[in-house]
């Protein structure tokens, strides 16, 4: 057996472990609260569509790219963001190229009572928020998912 540790060393180790546990628990919560709007903010939408009943909006926005050749703006990647009538984010899908939003020739956005979809581009559930807390929570969860790249992608829609 090795030499016994002094009580002060054990107390210091306990404090460091407690601090590590607190950081591990609060970090995801802090990320959720401070998830930036930057990834889903859209000052200049590529296009916007509204549901026939006017309660939902699809906004297609480009994502910034570090380098692009002149004239290749529609080749840029983008986000498809579903918002409810209060402009809260209710769904997000990633788009590899903005020009793919047209999808298959002649495809249109299909709105049903429970889904909105566009052939080979996206399929999102229309889920109404159950109050302000649910709206806030979902908004930030979608922002966080977009930040870390955990949103559906148009290439998954084959």
Number of C-alpha atoms within 10 A of each C-alpha: 3 4 5 6 8 8 9 9 10 11 11 11 12 12 12 12 12 12 11 11 11 11 13 11 10 11 11 12 12 11 13 18 14 12 19 15 14 10 18 23 15 16 8 9 13 17 13 12 13 17 15 11 7 10 13 22 20 21 20 25 25 27 20 12 10 5 7 11 7 6 7 8 15 14 15 18 18 26 28 26 23 23 20 21 12 10 13 19 24 23 23 26 23 25 24 19 17 22 15 16 24 15 16 12 7 7 13 13 19 13 17 12 8 10 12 18 16 19 19 17 25 23 21 18 14 18 12 14 17 8 8 10 10 11 19 14 15 17 20 21 19 21 26 23 15 21 16 9 12 14 17 20 18 23 12 11 13 8
